[in-house]
Amino acid sequence: MAVLSDTDRAEGTAFFNNSVYINNIGEIVGLTKTDVRAAFDALDSFLETNQNAVNQAIPEPARTNLTTAQKAWLLQLVVERRYRSV
């Protein structure tokens, strides 16, 4: 899978910006929207670069039997639960 399109990255960044506490001028305290976009893009690129390592971390038989979408959802759930209280 390639990195997200520019539109997907922009929409993801906008969703994040609209989902977290922002100050009265529409910026996350200490960060600009450009800063958040750079972070979003960097994480997307990281996942693209390391997708094989993520896949290899999943033990058999799950690695073979889960679809890519199911693996992505599983990763999302793990990350969400790890950092939920942060």
Backbone as a printed PyTorch tensor [residue, N CA C, xyz], in Angstrom:
tensor([[[  0.8460,  -1.1770,   0.0000],
         [  0.0000,   0.0000,   0.0000],
         [  0.8880,   1.2360,   0.0000]],

        [[  0.5800,   2.1730,  -0.8330],
         [  1.3410,   3.4230,  -0.9080],
         [  0.9160,   4.3730,   0.1990]],

        [[  1.7200,   5.4140,   0.3870],
         [  1.3240,   6.4320,   1.3580],
         [ -0.0190,   7.0130,   0.9440]],

        [[ -0.6970,   7.6180,   1.8960],
         [ -1.9970,   8.2200,   1.6130],
         [ -1.8610,   9.3490,   0.5970]],

        [[ -2.9300,   9.5940,  -0.1190],
         [ -2.9380,  10.7120,  -1.0590],
         [ -2.9030,  12.0250,  -0.2920]],

        [[ -2.5650,  13.0940,  -0.9890],
         [ -2.5430,  14.4140,  -0.3550],
         [ -3.9150,  14.7570,   0.2280]],

        [[ -4.9620,  14.3980,  -0.4820],
         [ -6.3230,  14.6560,  -0.0020],
         [ -6.6090,  13.8770,   1.2740]],

        [[ -6.2310,  12.5870,   1.2940],
         [ -6.4510,  11.7780,   2.4960],
         [ -5.6580,  12.3130,   3.6790]],

        [[ -4.4280,  12.7360,   3.4220],
         [ -3.6130,  13.2960,   4.4950],
         [ -4.2330,  14.5940,   5.0130]],

        [[ -4.7090,  15.4370,   4.1160],
         [ -5.3350,  16.6970,   4.5260],
         [ -6.6070,  16.4300,   5.3250]],

        [[ -7.4150,  15.4800,   4.8660],
         [ -8.6510,  15.1520,   5.5750],
         [ -8.3600,  14.5390,   6.9370]],

        [[ -7.3450,  13.6770,   7.0170],
         [ -6.9620,  13.0850,   8.3030],
         [ -6.4710,  14.1290,   9.2770]],

        [[ -5.6650,  15.0520,   8.7730],
         [ -5.1730,  16.1440,   9.6110],
         [ -6.3220,  17.0130,  10.0870]],

        [[ -7.2430,  17.3390,   9.1960],
         [ -8.4010,  18.1620,   9.5690],
         [ -9.2470,  17.4520,  10.6190]],

        [[ -9.4560,  16.1570,  10.4520],
         [-10.2280,  15.3880,  11.4300],
         [ -9.5470,  15.4520,  12.7900]],

        [[ -8.2300,  15.2620,  12.8180],
         [ -7.4890,  15.3440,  14.0790],
         [ -7.6280,  16.7290,  14.6840]],

        [[ -7.4130,  17.7440,  13.8750],
         [ -7.5000,  19.1170,  14.3730],
         [ -8.8750,  19.4190,  14.9480]],

        [[ -9.9140,  18.8770,  14.3450],
         [-11.2760,  19.1210,  14.8130],
         [-11.6620,  18.2420,  15.9930]],

        [[-10.8400,  17.2340,  16.2920],
         [-11.1680,  16.2800,  17.3510],
         [-10.4550,  16.5490,  18.6630]],

        [[ -9.4400,  17.3840,  18.6430],
         [ -8.6740,  17.6500,  19.8630],
         [ -8.9270,  19.0760,  20.3220]],

        [[ -8.5180,  19.3740,  21.5320],
         [ -8.6890,  20.7220,  22.0540],
         [ -7.8400,  21.6910,  21.2340]],

        [[ -8.4810,  22.7200,  20.7400],
         [ -7.7640,  23.7640,  20.0160],
         [ -8.0590,  25.1010,  20.6780]],

        [[ -7.1580,  26.0540,  20.5060],
         [ -7.3650,  27.3610,  21.1350],
         [ -8.3290,  28.2030,  20.3030]],

        [[ -8.5580,  29.4280,  20.7130],
         [ -9.5830,  30.2550,  20.0670],
         [ -9.2090,  30.7290,  18.6680]],

        [[ -7.9900,  30.4710,  18.2200],
         [ -7.6590,  30.8220,  16.8320],
         [ -7.4810,  29.5740,  15.9720]],

        [[ -7.9620,  28.4500,  16.4880],
         [ -7.9980,  27.2410,  15.6860],
         [ -6.7030,  26.4660,  15.6110]],

        [[ -5.8440,  26.6200,  16.5950],
         [ -4.5940,  25.8790,  16.6150],
         [ -4.4720,  25.0930,  17.9040]],

        [[ -3.8610,  23.9270,  17.8170],
         [ -3.5510,  23.1640,  19.0060],
         [ -2.4960,  23.9610,  19.7590]],

        [[ -2.6640,  24.0610,  21.0500],
         [ -1.7400,  24.8720,  21.8300],
         [ -0.3140,  24.4080,  21.5740]],

        [[  0.5330,  25.3270,  21.1130],
         [  1.9290,  25.0320,  20.8440],
         [  2.2190,  24.4790,  19.4650]],

        [[  1.1920,  24.2000,  18.7040],
         [  1.3700,  23.6450,  17.3620],
         [  0.5020,  24.3850,  16.3640]],

        [[  1.0050,  24.5400,  15.1700],
         [  0.1800,  25.0730,  14.0850],
         [ -0.4340,  23.9070,  13.3300]],

        [[ -1.3780,  24.2080,  12.4950],
         [ -1.9650,  23.1630,  11.6510],
         [ -0.9100,  22.5500,  10.7340]],

        [[  0.0570,  23.3520,  10.3210],
         [  1.1590,  22.8460,   9.4980],
         [  1.9970,  21.8470,  10.2790]],

        [[  2.2170,  22.1160,  11.5760],
         [  2.9590,  21.1800,  12.4250],
         [  2.2380,  19.8370,  12.5270]],

        [[  0.9200,  19.9090,  12.7130],
         [  0.1290,  18.6850,  12.8300],
         [  0.1560,  17.9280,  11.5050]],

        [[  0.0580,  18.6310,  10.4040],
         [  0.1220,  17.9830,   9.0890],
         [  1.4640,  17.2860,   8.8980]],

        [[  2.5420,  17.9210,   9.3130],
         [  3.8680,  17.3050,   9.1860],
         [  3.9450,  16.0210,  10.0170]],

        [[  3.3570,  16.0300,  11.1970],
         [  3.3480,  14.8380,  12.0440],
         [  2.5140,  13.7290,  11.4060]],

        [[  1.3600,  14.0880,  10.8650],
         [  0.4890,  13.1190,  10.1940],
         [  1.2330,  12.4820,   9.0170]],

        [[  1.8550,  13.3250,   8.2010],
         [  2.5890,  12.8420,   7.0270],
         [  3.7400,  11.9280,   7.4430]],

        [[  4.4510,  12.2990,   8.5060],
         [  5.5870,  11.5010,   8.9640],
         [  5.1460,  10.1230,   9.4520]],

        [[  4.0370,  10.0720,  10.1850],
         [  3.5330,   8.7760,  10.6410],
         [  3.0540,   7.9250,   9.4850]],

        [[  2.4170,   8.5290,   8.5100],
         [  1.9880,   7.7990,   7.3220],
         [  3.1990,   7.2170,   6.5940]],

        [[  4.2310,   8.0220,   6.4220],
         [  5.4500,   7.5510,   5.7560],
         [  6.1380,   6.4540,   6.5680]],

        [[  6.1420,   6.5990,   7.9000],
         [  6.7250,   5.5770,   8.7690],
         [  6.0130,   4.2400,   8.5710]],

        [[  4.6900,   4.2740,   8.5470],
         [  3.9400,   3.0310,   8.3650],
         [  4.2100,   2.4120,   6.9950]],

        [[  4.3410,   3.2360,   5.9860],
         [  4.6740,   2.7340,   4.6500],
         [  6.0400,   2.0490,   4.6610]],

        [[  7.0130,   2.6960,   5.2840],
         [  8.3760,   2.1710,   5.3250],
         [  8.4660,   0.8880,   6.1530]],

        [[  7.6630,   0.7880,   7.1910],
         [  7.7780,  -0.3180,   8.1470],
         [  6.6330,  -1.3230,   8.0800]],

        [[  5.8790,  -1.3100,   6.9890],
         [  4.7280,  -2.2080,   6.9050],
         [  5.1230,  -3.6800,   6.9750]],

        [[  6.2670,  -4.0320,   6.4220],
         [  6.6950,  -5.4230,   6.4760],
         [  7.0170,  -5.8340,   7.9090]],

        [[  7.6600,  -4.9570,   8.6660],
         [  7.9780,  -5.2670,  10.0650],
         [  6.7010,  -5.4410,  10.8840]],

        [[  5.7170,  -4.5960,  10.6290],
         [  4.4340,  -4.7190,  11.3300],
         [  3.7960,  -6.0600,  10.9930]],

        [[  3.7930,  -6.4180,   9.7240],
         [  3.2130,  -7.6930,   9.3040],
         [  3.9540,  -8.8710,   9.9310]],

        [[  5.2850,  -8.8080,   9.9480],
         [  6.0780,  -9.9020,  10.5040],
         [  5.8860, -10.0470,  12.0130]],

        [[  5.4490,  -8.9840,  12.6810],
         [  5.2140,  -9.0430,  14.1230],
         [  3.9720,  -9.8570,  14.4640]],

        [[  3.1120, -10.0670,  13.5000],
         [  1.8870, -10.8380,  13.7160],
         [  2.2250, -12.3170,  13.5700]],

        [[  1.9840, -13.1100,  14.6060],
         [  2.3290, -14.5260,  14.5200],
         [  1.3650, -15.3040,  13.6120]],

        [[  1.8750, -16.4100,  13.1120],
         [  1.0230, -17.3380,  12.3770],
         [  0.1090, -18.0340,  13.3720]],

        [[ -1.0770, -18.4280,  13.0150],
         [ -1.6700, -18.3740,  11.6790],
         [ -2.3870, -17.0600,  11.3660]],

        [[ -2.3710, -16.1180,  12.3150],
         [ -3.0830, -14.8610,  12.0830],
         [ -2.4970, -14.0990,  10.8950]],

        [[ -1.1670, -14.0950,  10.7520],
         [ -0.5370, -13.3510,   9.6570],
         [ -1.0600, -13.8120,   8.3020]],

        [[ -1.2350, -15.0960,   8.1480],
         [ -1.6900, -15.6450,   6.8710],
         [ -3.1950, -15.5010,   6.6720]],

        [[ -3.9510, -15.6170,   7.7570],
         [ -5.4070, -15.6890,   7.6280],
         [ -6.1410, -14.3590,   7.7640]],

        [[ -5.5300, -13.3750,   8.3970],
         [ -6.1790, -12.0680,   8.4730],
         [ -5.9680, -11.3100,   7.1660]],

        [[ -6.9550, -10.5490,   6.7710],
         [ -6.8040,  -9.6940,   5.5980],
         [ -5.9790,  -8.4580,   5.9920]],

        [[ -5.5380,  -7.7220,   5.0040],
         [ -4.8080,  -6.4910,   5.2830],
         [ -5.6730,  -5.5380,   6.1030]],

        [[ -6.9360,  -5.4290,   5.7520],
         [ -7.8450,  -4.5440,   6.4920],
         [ -8.0040,  -5.0130,   7.9380]],

        [[ -8.0810,  -6.3130,   8.1540],
         [ -8.2180,  -6.8320,   9.5160],
         [ -6.9480,  -6.5770,  10.3320]],

        [[ -5.7950,  -6.7280,   9.6970],
         [ -4.5270,  -6.4370,  10.3780],
         [ -4.4470,  -4.9540,  10.7430]],

        [[ -4.8740,  -4.0980,   9.8480],
         [ -4.8600,  -2.6630,  10.1090],
         [ -5.7800,  -2.3210,  11.2700]],

        [[ -6.9460,  -2.9320,  11.2940],
         [ -7.8850,  -2.6920,  12.3830],
         [ -7.2980,  -3.1870,  13.7050]],

        [[ -6.6580,  -4.3510,  13.6890],
         [ -6.0310,  -4.8870,  14.8840],
         [ -4.9390,  -3.9390,  15.3900]],

        [[ -4.1170,  -3.4330,  14.4770],
         [ -3.0850,  -2.4670,  14.8500],
         [ -3.7140,  -1.2130,  15.4480]],

        [[ -4.7720,  -0.7260,  14.8390],
         [ -5.4620,   0.4590,  15.3470],
         [ -5.9610,   0.2220,  16.7690]],

        [[ -6.5450,  -0.9360,  17.0230],
         [ -7.0560,  -1.2410,  18.3580],
         [ -5.9410,  -1.3150,  19.3910]],

        [[ -4.8120,  -1.9270,  19.0210],
         [ -3.6820,  -2.0220,  19.9460],
         [ -3.1610,  -0.6280,  20.2980]],

        [[ -2.9510,   0.2050,  19.2890],
         [ -2.4350,   1.5570,  19.5270],
         [ -3.4240,   2.3570,  20.3770]],

        [[ -4.6980,   2.2590,  20.0470],
         [ -5.7110,   2.9950,  20.8080],
         [ -5.7200,   2.5770,  22.2770]],

        [[ -5.6710,   1.2930,  22.5290],
         [ -5.7080,   0.8160,  23.9190],
         [ -4.4240,   1.1300,  24.6690]],

        [[ -3.2870,   1.0890,  23.9810],
         [ -2.0020,   1.4210,  24.6330],
         [ -1.9820,   2.8480,  25.1290]],

        [[ -2.5600,   3.7550,  24.3540],
         [ -2.4280,   5.1790,  24.6440],
         [ -3.7390,   5.8530,  25.0510]],

        [[ -4.7460,   5.0840,  25.3170],
         [ -6.0590,   5.6370,  25.6610],
         [ -5.9980,   6.5830,  26.8420]],

        [[ -5.2260,   6.2430,  27.8520],
         [ -5.2140,   7.0620,  29.0730],
         [ -4.1370,   8.1290,  29.0590]],

        [[ -3.4110,   8.2490,  27.9740],
         [ -2.3280,   9.2320,  27.9120],
         [ -2.9150,  10.5980,  27.6670]]])
